[in-house]
């Protein structure tokens, strides 16, 4: 294909001209490499810095360890003595001292207080505030959620538009049902509460201090302090039912 004389094809110009994609990428890589060197000079350990993406605006305290394939993006700040394991992505977050972020976590626009433990495979969406010594475990997602000191959500939970008090334990599979199809609503859980596994909390709802929720419950009304709430069907057990069914249907080899 012929081009008019003196007119350079656009792709060729982008490949070698000023401001080309290749040049922009090279500039970004150089800036990130300089950021990694700056952090290591200040006492941060970065294993395999060539595999990490660290933006120039990132600040990290001395004694923190960054494992391979970590991304620290935007204006993220990490304190001293933290440990960020491989494949985690942290963007525009504030992380205090002595925080452990396990493998493959995704954190955005959130804050994490000292001594907290996150992950593996946790997702902190914007507006999350994780308190001192709190735990957010594997496959837990938070959004506009505040966890108080020592609160724990260790397995397979969703906490959206939620306030969780100090020392409260959130069981596996717990969901705050914050969206009614039109508006978002808040779930408030007090101090020292226990929410049993596989429970759904239909917002707006409040669990007062020291209350318990039985596993597998659907909670639609407020729970007073120190009370036990159970919202599930009563179990029915029929002895001998399985054998009788097999006899009716006939045995299959």
N, C-alpha and C positions, 0 to 999 in steps of 0.2 A: 504494500500500500504506500503510495507516494504522498508526501506532505508538501505544502507550499514552501518555497524557498525562504529560508530565514525564520521559519516557525518551528520551534522545537516541540516535540510531543510532550503532553502534560506529564505523563508518567516518568519520562526521562528527567524532566525538570525537577519533579518531586524527589527522585532518587538521589540526585547529586547537587541540587540547588540549595540556596540558603533557606533554612527553616524546614528542610525535608523531614519526613518521618524518621529516617535513619539518624539524622542529626539530633532530633528531639529526644529519641530514645537514648542515644549515647550520652547526651547531656544529663538526662535524668539518672542514668546508671552511675555516672561520675559523681553526681550530687549525693546519691544514696551511699556510694562507697566512702565518700568523705565523711558522711554522717556516722557510718559505722566505725571508721577510724577515730573520729572525735570521741565517740562513746567509749571505745576500748582504751584510749589514752586517759580517760577519767575513771577507769577501774571497772568497766563493764566487760563481762566475758561473753563473747559472741562466737559460738562454734560455727564454723563454715559461713563466715560473713558473706561470701560470694553467693550463697543461696538465699539470703535474707533480703527483704525489702524494707528499708528504714528511711522514712522521709526526713528531710533536713530539720523540720520543726519538732522532731521527737526529742524528749529529754528522759534520761534514765539514770537512776542513782547508782552509786558505786556498790559493787558486790552482787549486782543482779546478773543472772545467767540467761542468755538467749540461745536456745537450741536452733539447729538448722531449719530452714524453710519457714521461718516466722516472718510475718508482715506487721510492722509498726507504722501506722499511717496517720497523716494529718498532724494534729497538735497533741498527740498522745504523750502522757507523762507517766512514767513508772518510777516508783520509789526505790529504796535500797533493799538489798537482800531478797528480791523477787526471783522467781524462776518461771520462765515461759517456755513450755515444751513445744516440740515441733508441730508445724502446720497450723498454728493459731494465727488469727488475723485480728488485730486490735486497732480500732480507728477512732480517733478523737475521744479517748477515754482518759480518766484520771485514776491511777492505780497507786495505792499507798504502799508502805513498806511491808516486806515479808509476805507477799501474796504469791500463791502458787496457782498458775494457770496451766492446766494439763493439756494434753494433746487435742488438736483440732477444734479449738473453741473459736467462736466468732463473736466479737464484742464491739459494740458501736455506741458512741455518745452516752457512756455510762460511767459510774464511779464505783470503785471497789475499795473498801476500807482495809486497814492493816490486818494481816493474818488470815484473810479470807482464802478459801480454796474454791477454784472454779474448774468444772469439767471432770473428765474429758467430754468432748462433743456437746458443750453447753452453748447456748445462744442468748446473749444479752443484747436485747434490742434497745433503741434509744429511750432514755429516761429511767433506766434501771439504776438503783442505788443499793449496793450490797454492803451490809454492815460488817463491823469488826468480827473476825473469826466465824463469819457465816459460811455455809457450804451451798454451792449450787452445782449439782452433780451431773452425771451423764444423761444426755438427751433431755435436759431441762431448758425451757425457754421462758424468758422474762421480758415484759414490756411495760414501761412505766410502773415498775414494781419496786417497792422498798422492802428489804429484808433487814430486820433488826439484828443486834449483836447476838451471835451464836445461833441464829435461826438456820434451819437445814431443809433443803429440798434436794434430796440426793438422787432421785431416779424419775425420769420419764414424766415430768410435770409441766404444766403451763400456768404461769402466773402473770396475768395481764391486768393492768389497772388495779394493783393490789398493794395493801400495806400489811406486812407480816411482822408481828412483834418479836421481841427478844426471846430466844430460847424455844421458839415454836418449831415443831417438827411437821413437815409436809410429806405425807407418804407417797409411795410410787403411784403414778397414774392419776394424780390429783389435777383437776382442771378448774380454773376460775372461768365461769361462763360470763364474760364481760360484755358481750355484744348481742343485742336483741334484734338485730337486723336493720336497725335505724340508728341507735345511740349506744355509746359505751357507758358502762356502769362500774362502780368500784366495789371491790371486796375488801373488808377490813377484818384482819385476824389479830387478836390480842396477844399478850405475852403468855408464854408457857402453854400454848395450845397444842393439841395433837389432832391432826387430820388424817384419818385412816386411808389406806390405799384405795385407789380407784373411786374416789369420791368426786362429785361435781358440786361446786358452789355457785349457785345461780345469783349473780349480782343484780341489783344492789343487796348485799347481805353483810351482816356483822357477826363475827364470832368473838365473844368477850373473853377476857383473860381467863386462862386455865380451863377452858372448855374443851370437850372431846367430840370428835365426829367418828362414828363407827364406819368401818371399811365398807365400800360399795354404796355409800349413801348419796342421795341427791338432796342437797340442802337449799331450801327456798325461803326460809324464815330465819330471823336472827336467833342466835343461841346465847342464852344468858351465861354469865361467869360461872365456871365450875360445873356446868351442866353437860350431860351426854346427849347428843342428837343422833338419831338413827332414822334414815329415810330410805327404806328398802322393803321389798316384799318378804313375808315370812317364809322360811324354808319349809318345804313339805318333803318328807322322806317316806317312800313306799317300799317296805321290805318285800323282797322276792319278785319285784316288778320285772327285772331284766330277764330272769329265767322264764317267767310266765310268757313274756313276749316272744322269746326264742321258741318256746314250745308251740305257740300259736302259729308262728310263721314257718315252722319246720326247720330242721337243721340243714346247714349248707356246708358241704365238704370244703 
